[in-house]
Amino acid sequence: MGRCQALILGMCLLVGLAACSPRPSSQEQLIEVCRPEGVAGATLKIGPLEVPHDKMVARLHHVELTGEYGISIRLAEEYAYQLVQLTRESLNTNLVLALDEDVIAEPMIRSPILDGRILIAGNFTRLEASEIVARLSVPCPPQRDGAS
């Protein structure tokens, strides 16, 4: 099935959740995005599992060949273990993915996610995916006056 083994596919939104190898192919990019001042950090909810924004690394995922954007997330170890348990227990059922209370997808679990690395892919624009990643990321460093 290529680099990512598709694990979950949402029916209406064409949003997928996948466990991925840690390195993107030459046609894929992982782009760092920081959280701008005034944007609150969000908790990622995967079914009943709640992961604070400071317990993950989120990046914008871009596939150059297709122009698609998604969200690549690596969970901290303690949450990665919980995700293994949750996805094993939730096979062939839908899990709600949400940022705080904002539902972004309801994909179906096809197989367990074993390494805490997930890819939320689908019909995201760059702006939509960037906004989600920003809410899950660390704050941007302060701007220095007079920096060249």
ZAFIFI-470965 format. One line per 10 residues: number of its first residue (from 1); their letters; for each residue x, y, z of N, C-alpha, C, O. Coordinates in nm, 3 decimals. Each point is the difference from the previous one (the first is absolute). Layout:
# ZAFIFI-470965
NUM> A> X/Y/Z/X/Y/Z/X/Y/Z/X/Y/Z  ...
//
This chain:
# ZAFIFI-470965
1> MGRCQALILG> 0.081/-0.120/0.000/-0.081/0.120/0.000/0.085/0.126/0.000/-0.054/0.108/0.022  0.182/-0.117/-0.045/0.084/0.118/-0.001/0.051/0.033/0.138/-0.001/-0.083/0.090  0.046/0.209/-0.075/0.063/0.044/0.123/-0.094/-0.007/0.120/0.041/-0.041/0.108  -0.163/0.079/-0.126/-0.095/0.001/0.112/-0.101/-0.112/-0.019/-0.056/-0.019/-0.108  0.035/-0.053/0.214/-0.104/-0.103/-0.003/-0.128/0.067/0.045/-0.010/0.044/0.114  -0.087/-0.035/-0.202/-0.125/0.067/0.034/-0.070/-0.079/0.109/-0.024/-0.120/-0.013  -0.009/0.189/0.120/-0.064/-0.066/0.113/-0.145/0.043/0.015/-0.085/-0.078/0.041  0.060/0.202/-0.075/-0.132/0.053/0.026/-0.041/0.084/-0.120/0.082/0.072/-0.057  -0.207/-0.081/0.019/-0.047/0.084/-0.110/-0.139/0.050/0.034/-0.092/-0.080/0.020  0.076/0.211/-0.013/-0.130/0.060/0.024/-0.083/-0.007/-0.126/0.052/0.023/-0.110
11> MCLLVGLAAC> -0.177/-0.053/0.122/-0.086/-0.022/-0.115/-0.033/0.130/-0.073/0.019/0.008/-0.121  -0.067/0.094/0.190/-0.047/0.120/-0.066/0.113/0.099/-0.029/0.007/0.054/-0.110  0.079/-0.031/0.206/0.101/0.104/-0.014/0.123/-0.046/-0.073/0.089/0.080/-0.027  -0.080/-0.207/-0.005/0.119/-0.057/-0.062/0.123/0.034/0.083/0.106/0.032/-0.054  -0.121/-0.041/0.184/0.111/0.024/0.091/0.051/-0.135/0.046/-0.078/-0.086/0.039  0.209/0.068/-0.044/0.057/-0.125/0.043/0.096/0.021/0.114/0.058/0.108/0.015  -0.039/-0.209/0.065/0.099/-0.001/0.105/0.086/-0.120/-0.026/-0.051/-0.110/-0.021  0.182/0.128/0.022/0.089/-0.109/-0.035/0.120/-0.003/0.094/0.039/0.102/0.056  0.018/-0.219/-0.040/0.128/-0.014/0.069/0.106/0.004/-0.107/-0.012/-0.069/-0.101  0.115/0.148/0.120/0.096/0.025/-0.106/0.142/-0.027/0.045/0.032/0.005/0.119
21> SPRPSSQEQL> 0.052/-0.034/-0.219/0.142/-0.008/0.029/0.048/0.142/0.032/-0.060/0.096/-0.048  0.165/-0.081/0.128/0.038/0.132/0.047/0.053/0.095/-0.107/0.003/0.121/0.024  0.040/-0.169/-0.139/0.058/0.088/-0.100/-0.090/0.011/-0.122/-0.042/-0.102/-0.056  0.012/0.224/0.016/-0.081/0.017/-0.120/0.080/-0.035/-0.124/0.123/0.003/0.001  -0.194/-0.037/-0.109/0.067/-0.029/-0.127/0.050/0.131/-0.060/-0.026/0.107/0.054  0.096/-0.117/-0.166/0.054/0.120/-0.064/-0.111/0.091/-0.054/0.026/0.117/-0.028  -0.148/-0.169/0.012/-0.111/0.082/-0.048/-0.085/0.055/0.115/-0.104/0.061/-0.024  0.147/-0.084/0.147/-0.075/0.046/0.116/0.086/0.092/0.085/0.122/-0.016/0.006  -0.186/0.112/0.058/0.070/0.091/0.088/-0.071/0.006/0.134/-0.123/-0.005/0.007  0.202/0.015/0.100/-0.053/0.031/0.132/0.043/0.143/0.030/0.120/0.030/0.002
31> IEVCRPEGVA> -0.216/0.057/0.021/0.026/0.142/0.016/-0.034/0.040/0.143/-0.112/-0.022/0.046  0.209/0.082/0.024/-0.025/0.045/0.136/-0.085/0.126/0.000/0.019/0.089/-0.083  -0.112/-0.084/0.175/-0.088/0.115/0.017/-0.004/0.028/0.149/-0.017/-0.092/0.080  0.032/0.219/-0.041/-0.011/0.035/0.141/-0.135/0.068/0.025/-0.069/0.040/-0.094  0.034/-0.029/0.221/-0.129/0.058/0.038/0.017/0.151/0.019/0.074/0.043/0.088  -0.142/0.038/-0.171/0.012/0.146/0.012/-0.054/0.051/0.133/-0.084/-0.063/0.064  0.135/0.178/-0.024/-0.048/0.065/0.122/-0.150/0.023/-0.013/-0.049/0.042/-0.105  -0.024/-0.070/0.211/-0.144/0.018/0.001/-0.079/-0.123/-0.041/-0.122/-0.002/0.013  0.191/-0.102/-0.063/-0.067/-0.125/-0.037/0.021/-0.099/0.114/0.114/-0.033/0.035  -0.223/-0.014/0.021/0.010/-0.093/0.114/0.041/-0.139/-0.048/-0.043/-0.046/-0.105
41> GATLKIGPLE> 0.126/-0.020/0.185/0.034/-0.139/-0.027/-0.122/-0.088/0.021/-0.088/0.033/0.080  0.082/-0.143/-0.152/-0.117/-0.088/0.007/0.040/-0.138/0.051/0.116/-0.040/-0.008  -0.214/-0.030/0.062/0.015/-0.139/0.036/-0.051/-0.084/-0.116/-0.110/0.024/-0.051  0.190/-0.122/0.009/-0.043/-0.093/-0.105/-0.078/-0.111/0.068/0.052/-0.066/0.091  -0.173/0.044/-0.135/-0.082/-0.108/0.053/-0.014/-0.107/-0.107/-0.045/0.027/-0.111  0.085/-0.149/0.147/-0.015/-0.115/-0.087/-0.091/-0.096/0.077/0.047/-0.075/0.085  -0.177/0.079/-0.116/-0.095/-0.073/0.083/0.012/0.052/0.142/-0.002/0.121/0.020  0.015/-0.210/0.080/0.010/0.044/0.139/0.141/0.048/0.039/0.017/0.055/0.109  0.083/-0.076/-0.194/0.138/0.039/0.031/0.017/0.150/-0.025/-0.028/0.049/-0.109  0.075/0.023/0.211/0.024/0.143/-0.011/0.149/0.027/0.013/0.061/-0.033/0.101
51> VPHDKMVARL> -0.002/0.093/-0.205/0.143/0.026/-0.005/0.023/0.151/-0.001/-0.038/0.067/-0.097  0.098/-0.011/0.203/0.029/0.144/0.002/0.100/0.037/-0.111/0.082/-0.082/-0.040  -0.090/0.206/-0.007/0.085/0.044/-0.110/0.149/-0.009/0.032/0.082/-0.009/-0.091  -0.045/0.011/0.218/0.142/-0.009/0.036/0.049/-0.144/0.014/0.113/-0.023/0.042  -0.197/-0.075/-0.076/0.037/-0.142/0.007/0.003/-0.063/-0.140/-0.018/-0.121/-0.015  0.042/0.204/-0.086/0.007/-0.049/-0.138/0.083/0.096/-0.083/0.025/0.114/0.040  0.016/-0.160/-0.155/0.062/0.086/-0.101/-0.089/-0.010/-0.123/-0.020/-0.108/-0.055  -0.034/0.222/0.013/-0.088/0.004/-0.117/0.069/0.078/-0.111/0.064/0.103/0.025  -0.078/-0.152/-0.147/0.058/0.067/-0.116/-0.100/-0.006/-0.115/-0.083/-0.090/-0.010  0.096/0.188/-0.077/-0.078/0.002/-0.122/0.060/-0.102/-0.096/0.122/0.000/-0.022
61> HHVELTGEYG> -0.204/-0.085/-0.036/0.045/-0.104/-0.093/-0.047/0.039/-0.139/-0.119/0.025/-0.021  0.212/-0.019/-0.074/-0.033/0.038/-0.137/0.052/-0.104/-0.098/0.117/-0.037/0.004  -0.205/-0.009/-0.091/0.038/-0.093/-0.106/0.009/0.082/-0.129/-0.102/0.043/-0.054  0.225/-0.020/0.006/0.020/0.085/-0.118/-0.069/-0.054/-0.124/-0.056/0.077/-0.077  0.060/-0.207/0.057/-0.055/-0.061/-0.121/-0.149/0.029/-0.015/-0.047/0.028/-0.110  -0.028/-0.036/0.219/-0.145/0.020/-0.005/-0.045/0.137/0.049/-0.113/0.041/-0.025  0.201/0.030/0.095/-0.036/0.129/0.057/-0.082/-0.011/0.128/-0.050/0.101/0.049  0.036/-0.222/0.006/-0.082/-0.021/0.120/0.074/0.044/0.126/0.123/-0.008/0.008  -0.201/0.053/0.089/0.054/0.038/0.131/-0.065/-0.085/0.108/-0.115/-0.041/-0.012  0.190/0.016/0.116/-0.050/-0.074/0.114/0.076/0.043/0.124/0.075/0.097/-0.001
71> ISIRLAEEYA> -0.097/-0.171/0.109/0.061/0.029/0.129/0.074/-0.123/0.046/-0.059/-0.107/0.015  0.189/0.121/0.007/0.084/-0.107/0.051/0.022/0.024/0.149/0.038/0.110/0.040  -0.062/-0.212/0.041/0.011/0.015/0.146/0.081/-0.116/0.057/-0.021/-0.116/-0.036  0.113/0.150/0.126/0.074/-0.101/0.076/-0.032/0.025/0.147/0.031/0.106/0.054  -0.094/-0.205/0.009/-0.041/0.012/0.139/0.116/-0.033/0.094/0.088/-0.080/-0.033  -0.088/0.144/0.151/0.095/-0.036/0.105/-0.025/-0.145/0.039/-0.110/-0.053/-0.016  0.215/-0.011/0.067/-0.003/-0.144/0.024/-0.120/-0.047/0.083/-0.063/-0.100/-0.035  0.030/0.171/0.141/-0.111/-0.046/0.085/-0.133/0.002/-0.074/-0.087/-0.083/0.026  0.070/0.177/-0.119/-0.123/0.007/-0.078/0.004/-0.097/-0.118/-0.103/-0.054/-0.041  0.222/0.031/-0.012/0.015/-0.099/-0.109/-0.045/-0.137/0.050/-0.069/-0.072/-0.072
81> YQLVQLTRES> 0.108/0.035/0.193/-0.040/-0.129/0.057/-0.152/-0.006/0.015/-0.062/-0.102/-0.031  0.001/0.210/0.080/-0.145/0.003/0.015/-0.071/-0.011/-0.135/-0.107/-0.061/-0.011  0.168/0.121/-0.094/-0.058/-0.008/-0.134/0.004/-0.143/-0.053/-0.094/-0.044/-0.067  0.201/-0.030/0.097/0.007/-0.141/-0.039/-0.119/-0.074/0.061/-0.073/-0.071/-0.070  0.054/0.088/0.200/-0.110/-0.069/0.068/-0.136/0.040/-0.057/-0.085/-0.086/-0.026  0.066/0.217/0.007/-0.127/0.050/-0.051/-0.029/-0.054/-0.140/-0.111/-0.045/-0.027  0.210/0.050/-0.062/-0.026/-0.045/-0.137/-0.016/-0.152/-0.008/-0.070/-0.050/-0.088  0.134/-0.024/0.177/-0.024/-0.145/0.004/-0.142/-0.031/0.044/-0.064/-0.091/-0.053  0.015/0.167/0.149/-0.135/-0.023/0.053/-0.109/0.055/-0.092/-0.117/-0.035/0.016  0.154/0.121/-0.112/-0.099/0.070/-0.081/-0.002/-0.044/-0.146/-0.051/0.073/-0.086
91> LNTNLVLALD> 0.106/-0.190/0.057/0.004/-0.046/-0.138/-0.140/-0.003/-0.062/-0.096/-0.044/0.064  0.087/0.090/-0.187/-0.124/0.002/-0.077/-0.110/0.086/0.062/-0.119/-0.022/-0.023  0.162/0.122/0.101/-0.095/0.099/0.051/0.055/0.139/-0.032/0.118/0.017/-0.029  -0.207/0.081/0.033/0.041/0.138/-0.025/0.042/0.066/0.131/-0.062/-0.021/0.104  0.168/0.101/-0.112/0.043/0.081/0.113/-0.006/0.146/-0.041/0.041/0.037/-0.110  -0.091/0.045/0.198/-0.005/0.144/-0.028/0.139/0.059/0.023/0.062/-0.026/0.103  -0.015/0.106/-0.198/0.122/0.078/0.015/-0.044/0.144/0.016/-0.075/0.052/-0.083  0.121/0.013/0.191/-0.043/0.137/0.025/0.114/0.083/0.058/0.090/-0.053/0.065  -0.096/0.181/-0.091/0.085/0.097/0.067/-0.091/0.067/0.102/-0.093/0.072/-0.037  0.121/-0.096/0.164/-0.091/0.041/0.106/-0.139/-0.055/-0.036/-0.018/-0.122/-0.001
101> EDVIAEPMIR> -0.079/0.207/-0.027/-0.134/-0.049/-0.033/-0.030/0.005/-0.150/-0.110/-0.036/-0.041  0.206/0.079/-0.040/-0.020/0.011/-0.145/0.036/-0.131/-0.069/0.117/-0.034/-0.011  -0.218/-0.038/-0.035/0.022/-0.128/-0.068/0.061/0.026/-0.137/-0.051/0.080/-0.078  0.163/-0.149/0.048/0.063/0.014/-0.131/-0.020/-0.124/-0.086/0.016/0.008/-0.122  -0.051/-0.121/0.181/-0.023/-0.122/-0.077/-0.058/-0.107/0.092/0.009/0.009/0.122  -0.070/-0.111/-0.183/-0.049/-0.118/0.071/0.042/-0.124/-0.078/-0.085/-0.071/-0.054  0.215/0.045/0.048/0.049/-0.113/-0.080/-0.024/-0.135/0.066/-0.022/-0.010/0.121  0.026/-0.094/-0.204/-0.015/-0.138/0.049/0.138/-0.061/0.022/0.090/0.014/-0.084  -0.075/-0.082/0.195/0.126/-0.068/0.031/0.006/-0.131/-0.077/-0.087/-0.086/0.016  0.189/0.070/-0.098/0.017/-0.122/-0.080/0.106/-0.093/0.060/-0.008/-0.122/-0.017
111> SPILDGRILI> 0.106/0.180/0.086/0.103/-0.080/0.069/0.063/0.089/0.107/-0.010/0.122/-0.008  0.077/-0.181/0.108/0.056/0.080/0.108/0.114/0.091/-0.047/0.074/-0.033/-0.092  -0.062/0.147/0.156/0.112/0.091/-0.022/0.101/-0.031/0.108/-0.027/0.022/0.119  0.143/-0.073/-0.158/0.093/-0.059/0.095/0.115/0.090/0.044/0.064/-0.030/0.101  -0.037/0.139/-0.171/0.120/0.078/0.033/-0.026/0.145/0.040/0.095/0.076/0.016  -0.220/-0.037/0.000/-0.032/0.136/0.043/0.013/0.104/-0.110/-0.012/0.119/0.027  0.036/-0.163/-0.150/0.010/0.092/-0.114/-0.126/-0.016/-0.084/-0.033/-0.109/-0.046  -0.036/0.221/0.026/-0.123/-0.005/-0.078/0.002/0.108/-0.106/0.067/0.103/0.013  -0.141/-0.128/-0.118/-0.016/0.096/-0.108/-0.149/0.016/-0.023/-0.071/-0.096/-0.031  0.024/0.218/0.045/-0.139/0.032/-0.030/0.002/0.062/-0.138/0.047/0.113/-0.018
121> AGNFTRLEAS> -0.098/-0.185/-0.080/0.007/0.045/-0.139/-0.139/0.008/-0.059/-0.091/-0.072/0.042  0.074/0.159/-0.138/-0.129/0.009/-0.064/-0.013/0.128/-0.079/0.098/0.049/-0.057  -0.216/0.003/0.053/-0.031/0.119/-0.081/0.028/0.129/0.075/-0.087/0.087/0.008  0.207/-0.073/0.048/0.037/0.123/0.070/0.067/0.095/-0.099/0.078/-0.042/-0.084  -0.110/0.171/0.096/0.080/0.100/-0.070/0.125/0.023/0.085/0.007/-0.043/0.115  0.091/0.112/-0.172/0.120/0.032/0.078/-0.038/0.082/0.124/0.052/-0.024/0.109  -0.142/0.120/-0.126/-0.040/0.085/0.111/-0.069/-0.082/0.110/0.031/0.016/0.118  -0.124/-0.103/-0.157/-0.071/-0.082/0.100/0.097/-0.088/0.078/-0.005/-0.005/0.123  0.094/-0.064/-0.194/0.096/-0.088/0.066/0.096/0.081/0.087/0.033/-0.042/0.111  0.011/0.157/-0.160/0.092/0.085/0.078/-0.065/0.050/0.128/0.066/0.007/0.104
131> EIVARLSVPC> -0.193/0.028/-0.110/-0.071/0.048/0.120/-0.010/-0.111/0.104/0.015/0.026/0.119  -0.040/-0.148/-0.162/-0.008/-0.113/0.093/0.138/-0.025/0.062/0.012/-0.014/0.122  0.091/0.010/-0.206/0.136/-0.023/0.050/0.041/0.110/0.097/0.060/-0.030/0.103  -0.092/0.155/-0.133/0.036/0.111/0.089/-0.062/-0.018/0.138/0.066/0.027/0.101  -0.190/-0.071/-0.094/-0.066/-0.019/0.129/0.060/-0.114/0.081/-0.014/-0.006/0.122  0.084/-0.087/-0.192/0.063/-0.113/0.068/0.149/0.021/0.023/0.068/-0.089/0.052  -0.016/0.204/-0.090/0.144/0.025/0.003/0.040/0.093/0.114/-0.083/0.057/0.070  0.215/-0.044/-0.055/0.055/0.091/0.100/-0.017/0.143/-0.048/-0.014/0.024/-0.120  0.015/0.072/0.213/-0.012/0.140/-0.042/0.118/0.043/-0.086/0.112/-0.050/0.013  -0.139/0.145/-0.102/0.107/0.058/-0.082/0.093/0.080/0.091/-0.046/0.058/0.099
141> PPQRDGAS> 0.174/-0.055/-0.131/0.091/0.083/0.080/-0.037/0.147/-0.016/-0.052/0.040/-0.104  0.079/0.039/0.207/-0.034/0.144/-0.010/0.081/0.066/-0.112/0.116/-0.034/-0.023  -0.178/0.128/-0.044/0.067/0.077/-0.104/0.095/0.099/0.064/-0.036/0.069/0.096  0.155/-0.063/-0.148/0.098/0.097/0.052/-0.006/0.125/-0.084/0.005/-0.006/-0.123  -0.014/0.121/0.189/-0.001/0.127/-0.072/0.136/0.025/-0.062/0.102/-0.024/0.065  -0.099/0.070/-0.188/0.123/0.034/-0.068/0.079/-0.120/-0.049/0.115/0.015/-0.040  -0.176/-0.136/0.041/0.071/-0.117/-0.049/0.013/0.009/-0.150/-0.094/0.042/-0.069  0.209/-0.081/0.016/0.017/0.007/-0.144/0.004/-0.136/-0.061/0.014/-0.012/-0.122
//
